[in-house]
Amino acid sequence: MEDESRVAGVVAKGLREQAYAVDLAADGEQALHLGSVNEYDLVILDVMLPRKDGHAVCRELRAQGRRVPILMLTARGSVDDRVAGLDSGADDYLVKPFDFKELLARVRALLRRSAVLRPERLQIADLTLDTASHSVTRAGKRVELTAKEYALLEFLVLNEGVVVGREQIAQHVWDENFDPFSNVIDVYIKRLRAKLDTGSARRLIHTRRGEGYLLAATRGTADD
């Protein structure tokens, strides 16, 4: 399984560079546990997992009622193999070796179809996000963000008008090992405010003391 572990590491690294938060499972049992206790936007499953293969993990997640989009990876590309993956509950199927650009395209397509809808363009007031290119503009002017700043902003935009706590932000924007009680989230919120609000009279990111943060275009929605 050394080759599978290497591929998993490369995929995780590439996804993180694209601003996705990633948890990595070493085997099928761990994958099933993580998928059972966490609310993921997407699961990427290798068929050839030790202890419990990807098909079994997929079937058990579906049996639990988990509707998270699942992308299956496999070295076998026959029609029967693809059918087996789809019949186990996978939403899409990608044969190794694959081009990472294709993986990203499949990921974006599945996320757009998921319960948390990600259209190609998100807009609140004069703020616009392109979810494919990860570009951001405000009042028509481009806002330069790092990958992690973009991921945090997109999460806030997708939850427009909803207070999101540190634990939710940590889980969706970082990973399961991130400490939500550190001041890293505060630092990133401060950076986003500085970049988004410069030259604008309307603040978009607000703080609810003791609860978390929300992004809203209307005034009077938060403590500050």
Backbone as CSV, one residue per row, in Angstrom:
resi,resn,N_x,N_y,N_z,CA_x,CA_y,CA_z,C_x,C_y,C_z
1,MET,0.810,-1.214,0.000,0.000,0.000,0.000,0.857,1.284,0.000
2,GLU,2.165,1.111,-0.164,3.050,2.274,-0.125,2.716,3.253,-1.238
3,ASP,2.420,2.720,-2.444,2.109,3.584,-3.572,0.826,4.360,-3.325
4,GLU,-0.207,3.679,-2.756,-1.470,4.350,-2.454,-1.270,5.464,-1.434
5,SER,-0.415,5.207,-0.435,-0.138,6.231,0.584,0.543,7.439,-0.038
6,ARG,1.452,7.192,-0.981,2.143,8.294,-1.643,1.155,9.119,-2.463
7,VAL,0.285,8.435,-3.205,-0.714,9.144,-4.020,-1.635,9.971,-3.129
8,ALA,-2.059,9.365,-2.000,-2.934,10.092,-1.074,-2.264,11.354,-0.560
9,GLY,-0.982,11.248,-0.232,-0.252,12.427,0.247,-0.151,13.510,-0.801
10,VAL,0.098,13.104,-2.055,0.204,14.078,-3.150,-1.142,14.759,-3.387
11,VAL,-2.224,13.966,-3.381,-3.562,14.527,-3.590,-3.914,15.495,-2.468
12,ALA,-3.637,15.099,-1.215,-3.939,15.970,-0.074,-3.157,17.277,-0.170
13,LYS,-1.881,17.191,-0.515,-1.047,18.395,-0.650,-1.592,19.310,-1.735
14,GLY,-1.957,18.709,-2.879,-2.488,19.519,-3.976,-3.795,20.188,-3.629
15,LEU,-4.675,19.474,-2.940,-5.962,20.058,-2.551,-5.767,21.188,-1.545
16,ARG,-4.853,20.996,-0.596,-4.592,22.064,0.379,-4.044,23.305,-0.297
17,GLU,-3.224,23.117,-1.327,-2.692,24.268,-2.076,-3.796,25.004,-2.830
18,GLN,-4.918,24.315,-3.067,-6.073,24.929,-3.721,-7.098,25.443,-2.712
19,ALA,-6.691,25.544,-1.445,-7.499,26.145,-0.371,-8.554,25.215,0.199
20,TYR,-8.462,23.916,-0.091,-9.388,22.967,0.522,-8.812,22.466,1.845
21,ALA,-9.679,22.310,2.851,-9.278,21.677,4.105,-9.357,20.167,3.914
22,VAL,-8.319,19.450,4.329,-8.223,18.022,4.044,-7.883,17.229,5.299
23,ASP,-8.646,16.173,5.558,-8.299,15.153,6.542,-7.888,13.911,5.773
24,LEU,-6.810,13.269,6.207,-6.273,12.114,5.501,-6.411,10.862,6.362
25,ALA,-7.008,9.806,5.815,-7.184,8.534,6.528,-6.170,7.520,6.006
26,ALA,-5.551,6.773,6.926,-4.529,5.802,6.551,-5.123,4.488,6.062
27,ASP,-6.361,4.182,6.454,-6.992,2.925,6.052,-8.505,3.093,6.033
28,GLY,-9.195,2.040,5.594,-10.638,2.117,5.457,-11.379,2.291,6.765
29,GLU,-10.883,1.666,7.822,-11.530,1.805,9.131,-11.486,3.253,9.602
30,GLN,-10.332,3.897,9.440,-10.209,5.299,9.836,-11.058,6.186,8.938
31,ALA,-11.089,5.865,7.643,-11.914,6.650,6.717,-13.383,6.583,7.115
32,LEU,-13.853,5.384,7.469,-15.250,5.225,7.879,-15.526,6.000,9.162
33,HIS,-14.579,5.957,10.097,-14.767,6.693,11.358,-14.838,8.193,11.099
34,LEU,-13.897,8.713,10.318,-13.892,10.159,10.034,-15.163,10.571,9.297
35,GLY,-15.584,9.751,8.343,-16.788,10.073,7.593,-18.052,9.974,8.416
36,SER,-18.002,9.198,9.508,-19.174,9.014,10.361,-19.334,10.125,11.392
37,VAL,-18.216,10.716,11.830,-18.282,11.694,12.928,-18.130,13.135,12.457
38,ASN,-17.703,13.346,11.200,-17.504,14.700,10.691,-18.464,15.000,9.546
39,GLU,-18.787,16.271,9.384,-19.638,16.712,8.277,-18.738,17.234,7.155
40,TYR,-18.440,16.380,6.190,-17.576,16.771,5.078,-18.395,17.268,3.893
41,ASP,-17.780,18.126,3.093,-18.405,18.584,1.856,-18.187,17.571,0.739
42,LEU,-17.117,16.764,0.850,-16.774,15.803,-0.192,-15.857,14.735,0.399
43,VAL,-16.009,13.501,-0.077,-15.121,12.403,0.314,-14.481,11.837,-0.950
44,ILE,-13.139,11.690,-0.932,-12.413,11.032,-2.010,-11.922,9.699,-1.470
45,LEU,-12.382,8.588,-2.056,-12.076,7.248,-1.554,-11.256,6.460,-2.567
46,ASP,-10.121,5.928,-2.121,-9.366,4.987,-2.940,-9.970,3.601,-2.727
47,VAL,-10.189,2.874,-3.808,-10.750,1.526,-3.680,-9.820,0.624,-2.886
48,MET,-8.504,0.731,-3.124,-7.539,-0.186,-2.527,-7.058,0.292,-1.166
49,LEU,-7.976,0.465,-0.236,-7.611,0.845,1.127,-7.360,-0.403,1.967
50,PRO,-6.357,-0.368,2.872,-6.158,-1.512,3.767,-7.264,-1.587,4.820
51,ARG,-7.457,-2.771,5.393,-8.395,-3.069,6.471,-9.854,-3.073,6.000
52,LYS,-10.249,-2.105,5.208,-11.611,-2.053,4.660,-11.527,-1.295,3.338
53,ASP,-11.928,-1.941,2.234,-11.742,-1.284,0.936,-12.740,-0.147,0.731
54,GLY,-12.464,0.650,-0.312,-13.280,1.834,-0.561,-14.733,1.540,-0.831
55,HIS,-15.017,0.437,-1.514,-16.405,0.068,-1.779,-17.166,-0.172,-0.482
56,ALA,-16.528,-0.879,0.460,-17.174,-1.172,1.742,-17.405,0.103,2.540
57,VAL,-16.404,0.989,2.537,-16.545,2.260,3.246,-17.701,3.058,2.664
58,CYS,-17.770,3.107,1.351,-18.832,3.855,0.671,-20.212,3.288,1.018
59,ARG,-20.335,1.960,0.955,-21.626,1.341,1.267,-22.053,1.630,2.705
60,GLU,-21.105,1.584,3.645,-21.449,1.800,5.052,-21.811,3.254,5.326
61,LEU,-21.129,4.181,4.665,-21.487,5.596,4.826,-22.897,5.847,4.290
62,ARG,-23.217,5.250,3.156,-24.561,5.415,2.599,-25.605,4.758,3.503
63,ALA,-25.250,3.615,4.084,-26.187,2.930,4.987,-26.488,3.773,6.227
64,GLN,-25.527,4.639,6.617,-25.734,5.541,7.750,-26.591,6.747,7.364
65,GLY,-26.892,6.867,6.087,-27.662,8.016,5.625,-26.812,9.194,5.209
66,ARG,-25.510,8.996,5.099,-24.615,10.075,4.703,-24.770,10.345,3.209
67,ARG,-25.147,11.578,2.870,-25.366,11.950,1.472,-24.212,12.746,0.891
68,VAL,-23.094,12.802,1.596,-21.931,13.551,1.124,-21.498,13.022,-0.244
69,PRO,-21.139,13.903,-1.184,-20.636,13.434,-2.484,-19.362,12.602,-2.306
70,ILE,-19.269,11.493,-3.020,-18.117,10.598,-2.912,-17.510,10.385,-4.290
71,LEU,-16.211,10.657,-4.390,-15.443,10.415,-5.615,-14.548,9.203,-5.369
72,MET,-14.672,8.179,-6.196,-13.916,6.942,-6.034,-12.690,6.952,-6.938
73,LEU,-11.523,6.591,-6.376,-10.282,6.474,-7.143,-9.882,5.013,-7.233
74,THR,-9.454,4.571,-8.396,-9.038,3.182,-8.548,-8.041,3.043,-9.678
75,ALA,-7.210,2.000,-9.595,-6.263,1.696,-10.669,-6.911,0.822,-11.732
76,ARG,-8.119,0.349,-11.462,-8.808,-0.543,-12.395,-9.893,0.236,-13.140
77,GLY,-9.859,0.145,-14.486,-10.762,0.987,-15.263,-11.778,0.256,-16.096
78,SER,-12.021,-1.018,-15.817,-12.999,-1.753,-16.607,-14.410,-1.263,-16.307
79,VAL,-15.329,-1.564,-17.217,-16.716,-1.164,-17.021,-17.272,-1.776,-15.745
80,ASP,-16.963,-3.049,-15.481,-17.463,-3.714,-14.279,-16.971,-3.033,-13.010
81,ASP,-15.706,-2.587,-13.021,-15.161,-1.894,-11.851,-15.868,-0.568,-11.620
82,ARG,-16.123,0.157,-12.706,-16.815,1.436,-12.573,-18.241,1.231,-12.071
83,VAL,-18.899,0.223,-12.596,-20.258,-0.080,-12.152,-20.267,-0.459,-10.672
84,ALA,-19.275,-1.249,-10.248,-19.199,-1.654,-8.836,-19.048,-0.434,-7.934
85,GLY,-18.221,0.520,-8.366,-18.039,1.729,-7.569,-19.298,2.551,-7.472
86,LEU,-19.977,2.720,-8.584,-21.211,3.501,-8.590,-22.319,2.791,-7.824
87,ASP,-22.372,1.460,-7.949,-23.392,0.702,-7.232,-23.175,0.736,-5.716
88,SER,-21.952,0.922,-5.280,-21.688,1.001,-3.842,-22.102,2.349,-3.257
89,GLY,-22.444,3.301,-4.148,-22.936,4.594,-3.679,-22.085,5.776,-4.067
90,ALA,-21.009,5.544,-4.838,-20.151,6.655,-5.257,-20.874,7.532,-6.280
91,ASP,-20.532,8.811,-6.280,-21.140,9.754,-7.227,-20.330,9.882,-8.510
92,ASP,-19.031,9.612,-8.418,-18.169,9.729,-9.590,-17.001,8.766,-9.410
93,TYR,-16.271,8.538,-10.489,-15.259,7.488,-10.550,-14.087,8.004,-11.374
94,LEU,-12.861,7.926,-10.864,-11.687,8.408,-11.580,-10.612,7.336,-11.545
95,VAL,-10.086,6.996,-12.717,-9.105,5.921,-12.843,-7.692,6.478,-12.724
96,LYS,-6.867,5.823,-11.906,-5.451,6.183,-11.786,-4.648,5.517,-12.902
97,PRO,-3.593,6.176,-13.383,-3.146,7.526,-13.015,-4.030,8.594,-13.663
98,PHE,-4.171,9.712,-13.001,-5.019,10.778,-13.513,-4.272,12.099,-13.450
99,ASP,-4.725,13.041,-14.243,-4.177,14.393,-14.203,-4.832,15.134,-13.049
100,PHE,-4.037,15.816,-12.241,-4.596,16.499,-11.072,-5.619,17.554,-11.465
101,LYS,-5.458,18.152,-12.634,-6.436,19.134,-13.100,-7.806,18.487,-13.293
102,GLU,-7.811,17.233,-13.765,-9.080,16.535,-13.927,-9.710,16.242,-12.565
103,LEU,-8.874,15.839,-11.596,-9.394,15.609,-10.243,-10.044,16.870,-9.699
104,LEU,-9.383,18.012,-9.861,-9.946,19.273,-9.378,-11.267,19.590,-10.067
105,ALA,-11.342,19.324,-11.373,-12.586,19.580,-12.107,-13.713,18.691,-11.574
106,ARG,-13.400,17.413,-11.289,-14.416,16.508,-10.737,-14.853,16.985,-9.357
107,VAL,-13.891,17.423,-8.548,-14.206,17.923,-7.207,-15.143,19.120,-7.287
108,ARG,-14.820,20.076,-8.154,-15.668,21.272,-8.289,-17.074,20.897,-8.747
109,ALA,-17.151,19.960,-9.702,-18.464,19.550,-10.210,-19.297,18.895,-9.116
110,LEU,-18.681,18.028,-8.308,-19.414,17.361,-7.229,-19.837,18.348,-6.155
111,LEU,-18.985,19.313,-5.851,-19.342,20.312,-4.843,-20.509,21.173,-5.312
112,ARG,-20.560,21.459,-6.613,-21.674,22.248,-7.137,-22.991,21.482,-7.045
113,ARG,-22.899,20.144,-7.088,-24.105,19.324,-7.014,-24.486,18.969,-5.584
114,SER,-23.624,19.297,-4.621,-23.852,18.864,-3.244,-24.915,19.709,-2.565
115,ALA,-25.262,19.298,-1.311,-26.294,20.010,-0.550,-25.890,21.451,-0.288
116,VAL,-24.594,21.682,-0.064,-24.096,23.043,0.102,-23.704,23.522,-1.288
117,LEU,-24.638,24.151,-1.981,-24.473,24.483,-3.386,-23.363,25.504,-3.586
118,ARG,-22.467,25.205,-4.533,-21.413,26.135,-4.886,-21.565,26.514,-6.352
119,PRO,-22.329,27.548,-6.640,-22.426,27.991,-8.030,-21.083,28.549,-8.487
120,GLU,-20.944,28.757,-9.772,-19.670,29.250,-10.287,-19.374,30.660,-9.798
121,ARG,-20.411,31.408,-9.469,-20.207,32.781,-8.997,-21.054,33.032,-7.752
122,LEU,-20.418,33.567,-6.721,-21.111,33.932,-5.488,-21.066,35.443,-5.344
123,GLN,-22.194,36.060,-4.984,-22.218,37.512,-4.864,-23.049,37.949,-3.672
124,ILE,-22.473,38.851,-2.887,-23.161,39.505,-1.783,-22.812,40.985,-1.850
125,ALA,-23.842,41.810,-1.992,-23.622,43.254,-2.160,-22.665,43.456,-3.340
126,ASP,-21.559,44.172,-3.128,-20.616,44.416,-4.228,-19.426,43.462,-4.195
127,LEU,-19.552,42.383,-3.407,-18.500,41.378,-3.312,-18.834,40.196,-4.230
128,THR,-17.875,39.797,-5.065,-18.085,38.698,-5.999,-16.945,37.697,-5.891
129,LEU,-17.302,36.393,-5.806,-16.318,35.319,-5.760,-16.526,34.418,-6.968
130,ASP,-15.455,34.101,-7.660,-15.477,33.103,-8.730,-14.956,31.805,-8.127
131,THR,-15.828,30.806,-7.952,-15.447,29.592,-7.232,-14.547,28.673,-8.051
132,ALA,-14.458,28.883,-9.357,-13.570,28.072,-10.189,-12.140,28.604,-10.146
133,SER,-11.983,29.914,-10.328,-10.644,30.513,-10.360,-10.189,31.014,-8.999
134,HIS,-11.111,31.021,-8.013,-10.843,31.543,-6.664,-10.439,33.013,-6.700
135,SER,-10.985,33.741,-7.658,-10.717,35.179,-7.730,-11.840,35.936,-7.020
136,VAL,-11.488,37.084,-6.458,-12.420,37.884,-5.663,-12.352,39.333,-6.122
137,THR,-13.527,39.955,-6.276,-13.573,41.385,-6.553,-14.554,42.051,-5.607
138,ARG,-14.290,43.304,-5.299,-15.241,44.098,-4.541,-15.388,45.442,-5.225
139,ALA,-16.617,45.780,-5.536,-16.921,47.002,-6.290,-16.122,47.034,-7.590
140,GLY,-15.966,45.854,-8.196,-15.278,45.761,-9.476,-13.772,45.723,-9.395
141,LYS,-13.197,45.883,-8.199,-11.740,45.877,-8.038,-11.289,44.516,-7.487
142,ARG,-10.239,43.970,-8.079,-9.735,42.668,-7.664,-9.137,42.733,-6.264
143,VAL,-9.447,41.736,-5.448,-8.903,41.619,-4.093,-7.960,40.423,-4.075
144,GLU,-6.698,40.654,-3.782,-5.701,39.578,-3.767,-5.729,38.861,-2.418
145,LEU,-6.054,37.560,-2.454,-6.130,36.762,-1.235,-5.222,35.548,-1.334
146,THR,-4.717,35.102,-0.193,-4.002,33.832,-0.161,-5.027,32.699,-0.271
147,ALA,-4.557,31.478,-0.494,-5.463,30.332,-0.625,-6.306,30.149,0.626
148,LYS,-5.700,30.295,1.785,-6.440,30.079,3.031,-7.410,31.230,3.293
149,GLU,-7.019,32.455,2.953,-7.940,33.583,3.097,-9.158,33.387,2.200
150,TYR,-8.928,32.910,0.971,-10.054,32.666,0.076,-10.975,31.587,0.649
151,ALA,-10.394,30.498,1.159,-11.203,29.404,1.711,-12.078,29.894,2.857
152,LEU,-11.519,30.723,3.715,-12.284,31.269,4.839,-13.403,32.179,4.332
153,LEU,-13.088,33.040,3.372,-14.106,33.946,2.828,-15.224,33.161,2.153
154,GLU,-14.886,32.153,1.361,-15.915,31.372,0.677,-16.835,30.685,1.686
155,PHE,-16.247,30.162,2.762,-17.071,29.510,3.788,-18.031,30.510,4.416
156,LEU,-17.568,31.719,4.707,-18.433,32.745,5.280,-19.530,33.150,4.298
157,VAL,-19.174,33.277,3.026,-20.164,33.663,2.011,-21.225,32.577,1.849
158,LEU,-20.814,31.319,1.849,-21.774,30.220,1.718,-22.720,30.149,2.909
159,ASN,-22.296,30.740,4.029,-23.134,30.777,5.231,-23.617,32.197,5.493
160,GLU,-23.887,32.948,4.449,-24.312,34.345,4.574,-25.450,34.495,5.583
161,GLY,-25.261,35.444,6.508,-26.284,35.742,7.499,-26.360,34.763,8.647
162,VAL,-25.476,33.769,8.667,-25.471,32.752,9.728,-24.197,32.902,10.554
163,VAL,-24.342,32.883,11.872,-23.175,32.950,12.748,-22.471,31.596,12.727
164,VAL,-21.195,31.587,12.385,-20.407,30.349,12.390,-19.352,30.446,13.482
165,GLY,-19.269,29.417,14.307,-18.328,29.397,15.407,-16.942,28.967,14.979
166,ARG,-16.011,29.074,15.909,-14.618,28.710,15.629,-14.480,27.247,15.233
167,GLU,-15.233,26.377,15.928,-15.107,24.953,15.632,-15.561,24.642,14.209
168,GLN,-16.648,25.280,13.766,-17.117,25.088,12.388,-16.087,25.588,11.388
169,ILE,-15.536,26.765,11.656,-14.522,27.323,10.757,-13.304,26.415,10.706
170,ALA,-12.851,25.958,11.867,-11.675,25.093,11.925,-11.896,23.814,11.132
171,GLN,-13.073,23.229,11.254,-13.362,21.965,10.594,-13.443,22.105,9.081
172,HIS,-14.050,23.188,8.600,-14.277,23.338,7.167,-13.141,24.035,6.438
173,VAL,-12.371,24.851,7.140,-11.338,25.635,6.466,-9.935,25.096,6.751
174,TRP,-9.742,24.505,7.904,-8.450,23.899,8.237,-8.618,22.373,8.214
175,ASP,-8.374,21.674,9.303,-8.593,20.226,9.336,-8.824,19.807,10.773
176,GLU,-8.976,18.506,11.011,-9.358,18.021,12.333,-8.281,18.252,13.392
177,ASN,-7.037,18.490,12.969,-5.949,18.695,13.927,-5.769,20.157,14.324
178,PHE,-6.529,21.045,13.714,-6.394,22.474,14.010,-7.020,22.804,15.360
179,ASP,-6.361,23.642,16.121,-6.865,24.061,17.426,-7.755,25.291,17.251
180,PRO,-9.079,25.130,17.396,-9.979,26.267,17.180,-9.842,27.358,18.233
181,PHE,-9.129,27.074,19.328,-8.977,28.060,20.391,-7.711,28.895,20.247
182,SER,-6.932,28.628,19.209,-5.780,29.483,18.943,-6.263,30.795,18.346
183,ASN,-5.361,31.756,18.178,-5.777,33.050,17.635,-5.617,33.131,16.121
184,VAL,-5.338,31.989,15.470,-5.115,31.998,14.025,-6.353,32.477,13.278
185,ILE,-7.538,32.007,13.701,-8.770,32.421,13.029,-8.960,33.930,13.153
186,ASP,-8.698,34.474,14.342,-8.811,35.929,14.535,-7.878,36.682,13.585
187,VAL,-6.665,36.155,13.425,-5.690,36.802,12.548,-6.196,36.821,11.105
188,TYR,-6.745,35.699,10.655,-7.240,35.621,9.276,-8.472,36.498,9.072
189,ILE,-9.346,36.565,10.074,-10.506,37.457,9.972,-10.031,38.906,9.856
190,LYS,-9.037,39.274,10.649,-8.507,40.642,10.609,-7.915,40.943,9.231
191,ARG,-7.198,39.966,8.665,-6.620,40.161,7.330,-7.713,40.336,6.277
192,LEU,-8.743,39.513,6.364,-9.836,39.619,5.397,-10.518,40.972,5.489
193,ARG,-10.783,41.413,6.711,-11.427,42.724,6.875,-10.584,43.830,6.274
194,ALA,-9.277,43.762,6.503,-8.392,44.807,5.984,-8.418,44.825,4.451
195,LYS,-8.457,43.658,3.834,-8.431,43.587,2.376,-9.779,43.902,1.744
196,LEU,-10.860,43.490,2.402,-12.189,43.674,1.820,-12.769,45.048,2.063
197,ASP,-12.486,45.615,3.230,-13.168,46.848,3.625,-12.419,48.120,3.265
198,THR,-11.181,47.975,2.772,-10.408,49.155,2.396,-11.123,49.928,1.284
199,GLY,-11.421,51.178,1.551,-12.091,52.016,0.562,-13.587,51.817,0.479
200,SER,-14.159,51.022,1.396,-15.596,50.790,1.373,-16.226,51.249,2.680
201,ALA,-17.397,51.847,2.586,-18.087,52.329,3.792,-18.865,51.218,4.477
202,ARG,-19.075,50.097,3.798,-19.885,49.009,4.343,-19.007,47.825,4.744
203,ARG,-19.055,47.473,6.017,-18.338,46.293,6.482,-19.179,45.047,6.224
204,LEU,-18.511,43.972,5.805,-19.227,42.742,5.494,-19.052,41.662,6.556
205,ILE,-17.890,41.589,7.176,-17.630,40.548,8.172,-17.840,41.119,9.565
206,HIS,-18.707,40.482,10.328,-19.064,40.956,11.658,-18.749,39.902,12.719
207,THR,-18.626,40.364,13.954,-18.328,39.475,15.079,-19.521,39.393,16.016
208,ARG,-19.874,38.190,16.421,-20.822,37.987,17.505,-20.025,37.511,18.708
209,ARG,-19.852,38.369,19.680,-19.001,38.033,20.825,-19.490,36.772,21.523
210,GLY,-18.560,35.853,21.735,-18.890,34.607,22.397,-19.527,33.572,21.491
211,GLU,-19.816,33.931,20.228,-20.468,33.002,19.312,-19.637,32.716,18.066
212,GLY,-19.152,33.761,17.419,-18.374,33.549,16.206,-18.474,34.715,15.252
213,TYR,-18.499,34.414,13.960,-18.493,35.453,12.936,-19.615,35.213,11.935
214,LEU,-20.035,36.286,11.279,-20.955,36.127,10.166,-20.658,37.166,9.105
215,LEU,-21.002,36.820,7.884,-20.865,37.746,6.777,-22.265,38.165,6.358
216,ALA,-22.505,39.469,6.367,-23.824,39.987,6.012,-23.682,41.390,5.447
217,ALA,-24.525,41.704,4.472,-24.460,43.008,3.824,-25.277,44.057,4.567
218,THR,-26.207,43.611,5.448,-27.058,44.556,6.159,-26.404,45.023,7.437
219,ARG,-26.752,46.196,7.886,-26.210,46.753,9.118,-26.985,46.247,10.329
220,GLY,-26.369,46.355,11.472,-27.046,46.035,12.717,-27.252,44.550,12.950
221,THR,-26.411,43.724,12.320,-26.590,42.275,12.459,-25.669,41.664,13.503
222,ALA,-24.725,42.435,14.010,-23.741,41.843,14.920,-23.216,42.874,15.888
223,ASP,-22.300,42.419,16.749,-21.750,43.293,17.771,-20.788,44.326,17.198
224,ASP,-20.013,43.904,16.183,-19.103,44.878,15.570,-18.734,44.447,14.163
